[in-house]
Amino acid sequence: MSNRILVTPPGPKAKAILERDSKVLSPSYARDYGFVMDHGKGAQVWDVDGNRYVDFCAGIAVNATGHAHPEIVKAIQDQAEKYIHISSDFYHELMVRVAERINEIAPMQEDVTVFLANSGTESVEAALKLARYATGRRQFIGFLGAFHGRSMGSLSFTASKARQQERFFPTMPGVWHVPFPDPYRPLFPIPQNGDEGDAVVNYIENILFATALPPDEVAAILVEPIQGEGGYIVPPKNFFPRLRALCDKHGILLISDEVQAGVGRTGKWWAIQHDQVEPDIICIAKGIASGIPMGAMAARKSIGAKWKPGAHGNTYGGNPIACVSALKTLELVEREYMQNAATQGAYIFDALAEMQSRHPSIGDVRGRGLMVGVEFVADRATKEPARELRNRIIHRCFETGLLMLGCGQSTIRFCPPLMIERALVDEGLEIFERAMSEVEQN
C-alpha cells in the first residue's frame, strides 16, 4: 500500500525514544531494530512516526487474537471495573473457569490439575518442581537448541544461544542435554526403516543411559514439540512416539513445553497432538491471554494431586484481568482462529516453498500452522548458515513495512496473529520476497 512507510524508520520520534531508552532501560534487552510502537489493530501496527507495518511477529507468538481485539478489550475493561487483583491465598471463580477450560482442551485423556502463573518460564519452573516432587527423582533431560525461559531452573535447560548461559553458571544441576532431531541437519546416522527421531532416542537409550545417566534417576524429559528459538524445527514422525515409549519404560515424566507452539498456533490446540502422543505435563503461556501476562502448567491429576498445600505458589497467578483475557482468547481461538491458523499457515508454507525454487539462499521451509520457519544458507550443498543474510533481510523488511524476527542460526520465523486475513498475508509475503531479492542482489 502506498501509505505504508511515511518516514524512513526509525523516524525522528522513534529515535528520540530510542535515545531515552538507552539511558534508563537494561542493556540486556536484545532489540533487532528500532521499531517503536504507537498502536495496533488486528495484524497491523503503527509506529510513533505514523509508519504502518504488517505484523508477522505477534509479540513472539503472543497476540493470538491480534492487537486490540474488541472482545478482548471489552472483557478487560468490564473486569477492571469489578476488581483487578486478588491473590491465590483466596478464591475467585475466574481462576476456576480458566482451569476448567484448560482441563477441557488439554492433550491428556486423564483430567488435569492446573497451576496458573505469569509467564512461560514460571510455567516451566512449576513443571520442574512438580516432576521432582512427584517422582522423588532429581535429574532431567533437555535438548540442544531448546528455549524454556531465563529463570535459573528453566535456564538450565535453555540451549539455543551460548549468550543466554554466559556468566550464569552454575544453574540448576542435574540437567543432561542431547541433540534435538533436526531432519534438515541430522547429527546421527539414520537407522534402517527409521528416521532422525529414532536415532536420537536410540542415543538416549543406548549411550546416555548405558554410560552416564541411570534412567531410574530421571524425573522428566522436557521438550518443545516444535523448537522455537532453536529454529522452528519440526521433529520427524517417529520421535515423539519413541520418546513416549522410552518414558513409559523407565517411569520418566514427559513434559511438553507448549509455550510458543500451543493454544492453536499450529492448527491444533497443542503442537504435540500432531504426533498423537499424550504428555504428562504441559507448559502454557504466550498465546493464552492475547498479551496479558499469563502462564499455566497442567499435569495429569494423578501427578498434580501429589503436591501438598504450600509446596508451590505465587502472588499474581490467576490474576482476574489475565483470566478474563484468557477465557475470551480461548473462545475466539476455538470459534475461528485455530482453523484460520491451519488455513493461512498452509498458504504461507506453500508460498514460501514456491519462493524457494526462485531463491537459492532458502535452504529449508518447515513448520505447522502459523509457526513457519525459513532457513537461509550460503550454499544448499553445504547448508552453511547465512546468518548475516538473514539479518539483512529482517532489517530490510522493517524498512519497507513488515515486522519479522529471527530464530536459530539463520532462520526467519513467520508467526503472525492467528486471526490474520489473507490480504495481509499476501501483503506481508510480497514485502518479504521483495526484501529478500534486494538483499540477495546487493
C-alpha positions as CSV (number, residue, x, y, z in Angstrom):
1,M,0.0,0.0,0.0
2,S,1.3,3.4,-0.9
3,N,0.9,4.8,2.7
4,R,2.8,2.0,4.4
5,I,6.1,3.9,5.1
6,L,5.8,7.7,5.5
7,V,9.2,8.4,7.2
8,T,12.3,6.3,6.8
9,P,12.4,4.2,10.0
10,P,13.3,4.8,12.7
11,G,11.9,8.2,12.3
12,P,12.6,11.3,14.4
13,K,10.0,10.5,17.1
14,A,11.3,6.9,17.3
15,K,14.9,8.0,17.5
16,A,14.1,10.3,20.4
17,I,12.5,7.4,22.3
18,L,15.4,5.1,21.5
19,E,17.8,7.7,23.0
20,R,15.7,7.9,26.2
21,D,15.5,4.1,26.3
22,S,19.3,3.7,26.2
23,K,19.7,5.9,29.3
24,V,17.4,4.0,31.7
25,L,16.5,0.5,30.5
26,S,18.6,-2.6,30.9
27,P,21.1,-3.2,28.1
28,S,20.2,-6.9,28.4
29,Y,17.2,-6.5,26.2
30,A,18.0,-7.7,22.7
31,R,16.4,-5.5,20.1
32,D,16.9,-6.2,16.4
33,Y,15.8,-2.9,15.0
34,G,14.2,0.4,16.1
35,F,10.5,-0.2,15.9
36,V,8.7,2.0,18.4
37,M,5.0,1.0,18.6
38,D,2.2,3.5,18.9
39,H,-0.9,1.4,18.3
40,G,-2.1,-1.8,16.6
41,K,-5.3,-3.2,15.0
42,G,-5.5,-6.9,14.2
43,A,-2.4,-7.9,12.3
44,Q,-1.3,-4.3,11.6
45,V,0.8,-2.0,13.8
46,W,1.8,1.7,13.5
47,D,4.9,3.2,14.9
48,V,5.2,6.7,16.6
49,D,6.1,8.3,13.3
50,G,3.0,7.0,11.5
51,N,4.5,4.1,9.6
52,R,2.2,1.1,9.1
53,Y,3.5,-2.4,9.3
54,V,2.2,-5.9,8.7
55,D,2.9,-7.8,11.9
56,F,4.4,-11.3,11.3
57,C,5.7,-11.5,14.9
58,A,2.6,-11.1,17.1
59,G,4.8,-10.2,20.0
60,I,6.7,-13.5,19.7
61,A,3.6,-15.6,19.0
62,V,1.7,-13.9,21.9
63,N,-1.0,-11.8,20.3
64,A,-3.1,-14.7,19.1
65,T,-6.2,-12.6,18.5
66,G,-4.3,-9.7,17.1
67,H,-3.9,-6.2,18.5
68,A,-6.8,-4.6,20.4
69,H,-9.4,-7.2,19.5
70,P,-12.7,-5.5,20.6
71,E,-13.9,-8.6,22.5
72,I,-10.7,-8.9,24.4
73,V,-10.6,-5.1,25.2
74,K,-14.2,-5.2,26.5
75,A,-13.6,-8.3,28.7
76,I,-10.6,-6.5,30.2
77,Q,-12.5,-3.2,30.7
78,D,-15.5,-4.9,32.3
79,Q,-13.4,-6.9,34.7
80,A,-11.2,-3.9,35.7
81,E,-14.4,-2.1,36.9
82,K,-15.0,-5.1,39.3
83,Y,-11.6,-5.9,40.8
84,I,-8.1,-6.1,39.3
85,H,-6.3,-8.4,41.8
86,I,-6.9,-11.0,44.5
87,S,-4.1,-13.2,45.4
88,S,-4.2,-17.0,45.3
89,D,-4.5,-17.0,49.1
90,F,-8.2,-16.6,48.4
91,Y,-10.7,-17.9,45.8
92,H,-12.4,-16.4,42.7
93,E,-14.5,-18.1,40.0
94,L,-12.5,-16.8,37.1
95,M,-9.5,-18.8,38.2
96,V,-11.6,-21.9,38.4
97,R,-13.1,-21.3,34.9
98,V,-9.7,-20.9,33.3
99,A,-8.6,-24.2,34.9
100,E,-11.8,-25.9,33.9
101,R,-11.3,-24.7,30.3
102,I,-7.7,-25.9,30.2
103,N,-8.9,-29.3,31.5
104,E,-11.3,-29.5,28.7
105,I,-8.7,-28.9,26.0
106,A,-5.6,-30.5,27.5
107,P,-4.0,-33.2,25.3
108,M,-4.4,-35.9,28.0
109,Q,-7.4,-38.2,28.4
110,E,-6.9,-38.0,32.2
111,D,-8.2,-34.9,33.9
112,V,-5.5,-32.4,34.8
113,T,-4.7,-30.1,37.7
114,V,-3.7,-26.5,36.7
115,F,-1.2,-24.1,38.3
116,L,-1.6,-20.6,37.0
117,A,1.4,-18.3,36.6
118,N,2.5,-15.2,34.8
119,S,4.9,-16.3,32.1
120,G,6.4,-19.2,30.2
121,T,9.4,-19.5,32.4
122,E,7.2,-19.7,35.5
123,S,5.2,-22.4,33.9
124,V,8.3,-24.4,33.2
125,E,9.6,-23.9,36.8
126,A,6.3,-25.2,38.1
127,A,6.6,-28.3,35.9
128,L,10.2,-29.0,37.0
129,K,9.3,-28.6,40.7
130,L,6.3,-30.9,40.3
131,A,8.3,-33.5,38.4
132,R,10.9,-33.7,41.2
133,Y,8.2,-33.6,43.9
134,A,6.0,-36.3,42.3
135,T,8.8,-38.7,41.3
136,G,11.3,-38.3,44.1
137,R,14.0,-38.1,41.3
138,R,16.4,-35.3,40.8
139,Q,17.8,-35.5,37.2
140,F,16.4,-34.3,33.9
141,I,16.9,-34.5,30.1
142,G,16.7,-31.5,27.8
143,F,17.7,-30.8,24.2
144,L,20.3,-28.7,22.4
145,G,18.7,-25.8,20.7
146,A,15.9,-25.6,23.3
147,F,14.5,-22.5,24.8
148,H,12.5,-22.8,28.0
149,G,13.0,-19.5,29.7
150,R,15.6,-17.4,31.6
151,S,14.9,-18.0,35.3
152,M,17.5,-20.3,36.9
153,G,15.6,-23.6,36.6
154,S,14.3,-23.1,33.1
155,L,17.7,-21.5,32.0
156,S,19.4,-24.8,32.9
157,F,17.5,-26.3,30.0
158,T,17.8,-23.4,27.6
159,A,20.4,-24.1,25.0
160,S,19.6,-22.1,21.9
161,K,22.3,-19.4,22.2
162,A,25.5,-19.5,24.3
163,R,25.0,-15.9,25.3
164,Q,21.9,-16.9,27.3
165,Q,24.1,-19.0,29.5
166,E,27.2,-16.9,29.6
167,R,28.4,-16.0,33.1
168,F,25.3,-17.5,34.8
169,F,26.8,-20.9,35.7
170,P,26.0,-22.8,37.8
171,T,22.3,-23.0,37.1
172,M,20.2,-25.9,38.3
173,P,22.3,-29.1,38.5
174,G,21.2,-32.5,37.1
175,V,20.2,-31.5,33.5
176,W,21.6,-33.5,30.6
177,H,21.3,-32.2,27.1
178,V,21.0,-34.3,24.0
179,P,20.6,-33.3,20.3
180,F,17.1,-32.5,19.1
181,P,16.2,-34.4,15.9
182,D,16.5,-32.0,13.0
183,P,15.6,-33.6,9.7
184,Y,17.4,-30.8,7.8
185,R,20.6,-31.1,9.8
186,P,20.8,-34.7,11.1
187,L,23.6,-35.4,13.5
188,F,23.3,-39.2,13.7
189,P,23.2,-42.0,11.1
190,I,19.6,-42.8,10.3
191,P,18.6,-46.3,11.4
192,Q,17.3,-48.7,8.7
193,N,13.5,-48.1,8.4
194,G,13.7,-45.2,10.8
195,D,14.3,-41.5,11.0
196,E,16.4,-39.0,13.0
197,G,13.9,-39.3,15.8
198,D,14.7,-42.9,16.2
199,A,18.4,-42.1,16.1
200,V,18.1,-39.5,19.0
201,V,16.0,-41.8,21.2
202,N,18.5,-44.7,20.5
203,Y,21.3,-42.4,21.6
204,I,19.5,-41.7,24.9
205,E,18.7,-45.3,25.5
206,N,21.9,-47.0,24.3
207,I,24.6,-44.4,25.0
208,L,23.4,-41.9,27.7
209,F,21.5,-44.4,29.8
210,A,24.2,-47.1,29.3
211,T,27.2,-45.0,30.2
212,A,26.4,-41.9,32.2
213,L,22.8,-41.4,33.4
214,P,20.8,-44.1,35.3
215,P,17.3,-43.9,33.9
216,D,15.7,-44.6,37.2
217,E,17.1,-41.3,38.5
218,V,15.5,-39.2,35.7
219,A,12.4,-37.3,36.8
220,A,11.4,-35.9,33.4
221,I,12.3,-35.1,29.8
222,L,11.5,-31.5,28.9
223,V,10.9,-30.9,25.2
224,E,9.4,-28.5,22.8
225,P,7.0,-30.2,20.3
226,I,8.5,-27.7,17.8
227,Q,11.7,-25.9,18.7
228,G,11.1,-22.2,18.7
229,E,14.2,-20.2,19.4
230,G,16.2,-23.1,18.1
231,G,15.0,-22.5,14.6
232,Y,11.3,-23.6,14.2
233,I,12.4,-27.2,13.9
234,V,9.7,-29.8,13.4
235,P,10.9,-33.2,14.6
236,P,10.4,-36.3,12.4
237,K,7.3,-38.5,12.9
238,N,9.0,-41.3,14.9
239,F,10.4,-39.0,17.6
240,F,7.6,-38.4,20.0
241,P,6.1,-42.0,19.9
242,R,9.6,-43.3,20.6
243,L,10.2,-40.7,23.3
244,R,6.8,-41.5,24.9
245,A,7.7,-45.3,24.9
246,L,11.1,-44.5,26.5
247,C,9.5,-42.5,29.3
248,D,6.9,-45.2,29.9
249,K,9.6,-47.9,30.1
250,H,11.6,-46.1,32.7
251,G,8.9,-44.2,34.7
252,I,10.0,-40.8,33.4
253,L,7.5,-37.9,33.0
254,L,7.2,-36.3,29.6
255,I,6.8,-32.5,29.8
256,S,5.7,-30.7,26.6
257,D,6.7,-27.1,26.5
258,E,3.8,-25.6,24.5
259,V,4.6,-22.0,25.4
260,Q,5.2,-20.9,21.8
261,A,3.6,-23.7,19.8
262,G,0.4,-24.2,21.8
263,V,-3.0,-22.5,22.0
264,G,-4.0,-23.2,18.4
265,R,-0.9,-21.8,16.7
266,T,-0.2,-25.0,14.7
267,G,-3.8,-25.6,13.8
268,K,-4.5,-27.8,16.8
269,W,-4.8,-26.8,20.4
270,W,-1.4,-28.3,21.2
271,A,1.5,-29.0,18.8
272,I,2.2,-32.4,20.4
273,Q,-1.3,-33.5,19.2
274,H,0.1,-33.7,15.6
275,D,2.2,-36.6,16.8
276,Q,-0.7,-38.3,18.6
277,V,1.2,-38.5,21.8
278,E,0.0,-37.6,25.3
279,P,2.4,-35.8,27.6
280,D,2.2,-36.0,31.4
281,I,2.6,-32.2,31.9
282,I,2.2,-29.2,29.5
283,C,3.6,-25.7,29.9
284,I,1.4,-22.9,28.5
285,A,1.9,-19.1,28.1
286,K,2.4,-16.7,25.2
287,G,-0.9,-17.0,23.2
288,I,-3.2,-17.9,26.0
289,A,-4.3,-14.4,27.0
290,S,-3.7,-12.1,24.0
291,G,-0.8,-10.2,25.5
292,I,-1.9,-10.0,29.2
293,P,0.9,-11.8,31.1
294,M,-0.2,-15.3,31.9
295,G,1.2,-18.8,32.1
296,A,-0.1,-22.2,33.2
297,M,1.2,-25.6,34.0
298,A,-1.3,-28.5,33.5
299,A,-0.4,-32.0,34.8
300,R,-2.2,-35.3,34.8
301,K,-4.3,-35.3,38.0
302,S,-2.6,-38.5,39.3
303,I,0.7,-36.4,39.2
304,G,-0.5,-32.9,40.1
305,A,-2.6,-34.2,43.1
306,K,0.7,-35.2,44.8
307,W,1.5,-31.6,45.7
308,K,0.5,-30.6,49.2
309,P,-0.7,-27.1,50.2
310,G,2.3,-24.6,50.3
311,A,4.5,-26.8,48.1
312,H,4.3,-24.1,45.3
313,G,2.6,-20.8,44.9
314,N,2.8,-17.2,43.7
315,T,1.1,-13.8,44.1
316,Y,-0.1,-12.8,40.7
317,G,-1.0,-16.2,39.2
318,G,-4.7,-16.4,38.3
319,N,-4.9,-12.6,38.1
320,P,-8.6,-11.7,37.2
321,I,-7.6,-9.5,34.2
322,A,-5.5,-12.3,32.8
323,C,-8.2,-14.8,33.4
324,V,-10.9,-12.9,31.5
325,S,-8.5,-12.3,28.7
326,A,-7.6,-16.0,28.6
327,L,-11.2,-17.1,28.6
328,K,-12.1,-14.8,25.7
329,T,-8.9,-15.7,23.8
330,L,-9.6,-19.4,24.1
331,E,-13.2,-18.8,22.9
332,L,-12.1,-16.9,19.9
333,V,-9.3,-19.4,19.0
334,E,-11.8,-22.3,19.2
335,R,-14.5,-20.4,17.3
336,E,-12.5,-19.3,14.3
337,Y,-8.8,-18.6,14.7
338,M,-7.4,-22.1,15.2
339,Q,-8.9,-23.1,11.8
340,N,-7.6,-19.8,10.3
341,A,-4.1,-20.7,11.6
342,A,-4.3,-24.0,9.8
343,T,-5.6,-22.4,6.6
344,Q,-3.4,-19.4,6.4
345,G,-0.4,-21.4,7.6
346,A,-0.7,-23.9,4.8
347,Y,-1.0,-21.0,2.4
348,I,2.2,-19.3,3.7
349,F,4.1,-22.6,3.7
350,D,3.2,-23.3,0.1
351,A,4.0,-19.7,-0.9
352,L,7.4,-19.9,0.8
353,A,8.1,-23.3,-0.8
354,E,7.4,-21.8,-4.2
355,M,9.8,-18.9,-3.4
356,Q,12.4,-21.5,-2.5
357,S,12.5,-22.5,-6.2
358,R,13.5,-18.9,-7.2
359,H,15.8,-18.1,-4.3
360,P,18.8,-20.4,-3.8
361,S,19.5,-18.8,-0.4
362,I,16.5,-20.5,1.0
363,G,17.7,-23.8,2.3
364,D,14.7,-25.1,4.1
365,V,11.0,-24.3,4.7
366,R,9.3,-26.0,7.6
367,G,6.6,-25.6,10.2
368,R,3.0,-26.3,11.1
369,G,0.1,-23.8,11.0
370,L,1.2,-20.3,11.7
371,M,4.5,-21.4,13.0
372,V,6.7,-21.5,9.9
373,G,10.4,-21.1,9.6
374,V,12.6,-20.2,6.5
375,E,16.3,-21.2,6.9
376,F,18.8,-19.3,4.9
377,V,22.1,-20.9,3.7
378,A,25.2,-19.7,1.9
379,D,25.2,-22.9,-0.2
380,R,22.5,-25.5,-0.4
381,A,25.0,-28.3,-0.8
382,T,27.0,-27.5,2.4
383,K,24.0,-26.0,4.3
384,E,26.3,-23.3,5.7
385,P,24.1,-20.9,7.7
386,A,23.7,-17.5,6.2
387,R,23.2,-15.5,9.4
388,E,24.2,-12.1,8.1
389,L,22.0,-12.5,5.0
390,R,19.1,-13.5,7.3
391,N,19.6,-10.4,9.5
392,R,19.8,-8.0,6.5
393,I,16.5,-9.4,5.1
394,I,14.8,-8.8,8.5
395,H,16.1,-5.2,8.6
396,R,15.0,-4.6,5.0
397,C,11.6,-5.9,5.8
398,F,11.4,-3.4,8.7
399,E,12.4,-0.6,6.4
400,T,9.6,-1.5,4.0
401,G,6.7,-2.3,6.2
402,L,7.0,-5.8,7.7
403,L,7.9,-6.9,11.2
404,M,9.8,-10.2,11.4
405,L,12.0,-12.0,13.9
406,G,14.8,-14.4,13.5
407,C,15.5,-17.7,15.3
408,G,18.1,-20.5,15.2
409,Q,21.3,-19.8,13.4
410,S,19.9,-18.4,10.2
411,T,16.1,-18.8,10.2
412,I,13.3,-16.2,9.9
413,R,10.1,-17.1,11.7
414,F,6.6,-16.5,10.4
415,C,4.3,-16.3,13.4
416,P,1.6,-13.7,12.8
417,P,-1.6,-13.3,14.9
418,L,-3.9,-16.3,14.4
419,M,-6.6,-14.0,13.1
420,I,-4.6,-12.6,10.2
421,E,-6.5,-12.1,7.0
422,R,-5.4,-13.4,3.6
423,A,-5.0,-9.9,2.2
424,L,-2.4,-9.1,4.9
425,V,-0.7,-12.4,4.4
426,D,-0.3,-11.6,0.7
427,E,1.0,-8.1,1.5
428,G,3.5,-9.5,4.0
429,L,4.7,-12.2,1.7
430,E,5.1,-9.6,-1.1
431,I,7.2,-7.4,1.2
432,F,9.3,-10.4,2.3
433,E,10.2,-11.6,-1.2
434,R,11.0,-8.1,-2.4
435,A,13.3,-7.5,0.6
436,M,14.9,-10.9,0.0
437,S,15.5,-10.2,-3.6
438,E,17.0,-6.7,-2.9
439,V,19.4,-8.2,-0.2
440,E,20.4,-11.1,-2.4
441,Q,21.4,-8.7,-5.2
442,N,23.5,-6.4,-3.0
